[in-house]
């Protein structure tokens, strides 16, 4: 029975590198841009639309 368990572990190790190949540097850059720069742009647009940056005079 131990041989069956070792076979299952080896198949799970084969699946894991396939998942790592999907995370390419281009997708990482897209994710960082969307979740990093996107909210900053949305906040700036919101503040501009509410007149936060206009002079109080």
NORLINBEL-V393619 format. One line per field, one symbol per residue. ss: DSSP state (H for helix, E for strand, L for the rest). phi: phi as a letter, one per 30 degrees, with the letter a starting at -180 (. if undefined). Layout:
ss: ???
phi: ???
//
This chain:
ss: LHHHHHHHHHHHHHHHHHHHHHLLHHHHHHHHHHHHHHHHHHHHHHHHHLLLLLLLL
phi: .dddddddddddddddddddddddddddddddddccdedddddddddddcidcdddd
//
